[in-house]
Amino acid sequence: MIGGDGFGGAGQEDAAAWTVREATQALAYDRIGDRYDEAFPHKEGQLYCGKWLLARLPRGARVLDVGCGTGLPTARQLADGGCALTCVDISPGMLEIARRNVPGARFVAMDAVDLGRLPERYDAAVAFFSLLNLPRAAIPRALGQIRDVLVPGGLFSLGMVEADVDNAPIRFLGSRILVTGYLRDDLRTVLGDARFSVEDARTISYVPAKSRASPEVQLFMNCRRL
Ligand SMILES: C[S@@+](CC[C@H](N)C(=O)[O-])C[C@H]1O[C@@H](n2cnc3c(N)ncnc32)[C@H](O)[C@@H]1O
């Protein structure tokens, strides 16, 4: 959890505010549940990243899915590809759905800024549209923790929406959530600062199936821990 341990000098009050923020975000995703997959039924970008990872990982590789959502398609794709999945999310509702969709995976209720508490090290990590729920001030910390739980040379696939916004409230499938984005060059800089090299990048214009969700440009970056 942010606060109390040196993040941006945050104190007890900031820690309490963070706890409330994350509980509110988790509740919003509990309410969204598998309607998320109905709004975004085609996820070519992250399926492409999954293939990119599977082409480079040995069978049995340990993979961490940060903000796994329903587990579809990514956790299932990687589990079907022979990886041992650990799926992390702040939403108990999403974890419950993912548990059904990817029965062989391990599930942990955890905030992306607390990943340093995981005891294992991973050959790869993915974070598709989950870090966009953090404010910009917290994203370097989450990326740093992802880097720290990877083995040297470990792989990391990131999916974000391209937008120059920080911690902006939006209505999404009937729930209010806070979202953050970067322009593509800025996202590369953030990844570089977190000591990831971007080995492959893709940009996709995406029109969600539900008219209530807006068209967006999605950025996918396949990286290696430096
Ligand atoms: C937009 S959904 C994406 C789900 C999935 N990765 C996918 O691409 O289909 C974002 C997910 O990130 C989770 N999430 C949001 N903030 C998080 C945080 N701070 N730590 C961990 N998970 C978080 C949400 O509960 C939700 O399941």
The ligand as a MOL file (V3000), in Angstrom:
LIG
                    3D

  0  0  0     0  0            999 V3000
M  V30 BEGIN CTAB
M  V30 COUNTS 27 29 0 0 0
M  V30 BEGIN ATOM
M  V30 1 C -9.5030 -2.4780 -17.2600 0
M  V30 2 S -9.3950 -3.9490 -16.3240 0 CHG=1
M  V30 3 C -8.2590 -4.9410 -17.2930 0
M  V30 4 C -8.2880 -6.3980 -16.9250 0
M  V30 5 C -7.3620 -7.3200 -17.7000 0
M  V30 6 N -5.9600 -7.0380 -17.4260 0
M  V30 7 C -7.6420 -7.2350 -19.1740 0
M  V30 8 O -6.8550 -6.6500 -19.9120 0
M  V30 9 O -8.6710 -7.7390 -19.6020 0 CHG=-1
M  V30 10 C -8.3510 -3.3830 -15.0030 0
M  V30 11 C -8.1440 -4.3870 -13.8970 0
M  V30 12 O -7.1150 -3.8970 -13.0300 0
M  V30 13 C -7.5440 -4.0480 -11.6910 0
M  V30 14 N -6.8710 -3.0020 -10.9000 0
M  V30 15 C -7.1580 -1.6820 -10.8460 0
M  V30 16 N -6.3150 -1.0490 -10.0340 0
M  V30 17 C -5.4690 -1.9910 -9.5500 0
M  V30 18 C -4.3830 -1.9570 -8.6350 0
M  V30 19 N -3.9880 -0.8160 -8.0560 0
M  V30 20 N -3.7450 -3.1050 -8.3510 0
M  V30 21 C -4.1560 -4.2890 -8.9160 0
M  V30 22 N -5.1830 -4.3770 -9.7760 0
M  V30 23 C -5.8230 -3.2490 -10.0950 0
M  V30 24 C -9.0470 -3.8950 -11.7410 0
M  V30 25 O -9.6800 -4.4570 -10.6100 0
M  V30 26 C -9.3790 -4.6120 -13.0470 0
M  V30 27 O -9.5900 -5.9790 -12.8590 0
M  V30 END ATOM
M  V30 BEGIN BOND
M  V30 1 1 1 2
M  V30 2 1 2 3
M  V30 3 1 2 10
M  V30 4 1 3 4
M  V30 5 1 4 5
M  V30 6 1 5 6
M  V30 7 1 5 7
M  V30 8 2 7 8
M  V30 9 1 7 9
M  V30 10 1 10 11
M  V30 11 1 11 12
M  V30 12 1 11 26
M  V30 13 1 12 13
M  V30 14 1 13 14
M  V30 15 1 13 24
M  V30 16 1 14 15
M  V30 17 1 14 23
M  V30 18 2 15 16
M  V30 19 1 16 17
M  V30 20 1 17 18
M  V30 21 2 17 23
M  V30 22 1 18 19
M  V30 23 2 18 20
M  V30 24 1 20 21
M  V30 25 2 21 22
M  V30 26 1 22 23
M  V30 27 1 24 25
M  V30 28 1 24 26
M  V30 29 1 26 27
M  V30 END BOND
M  V30 END CTAB
M  END
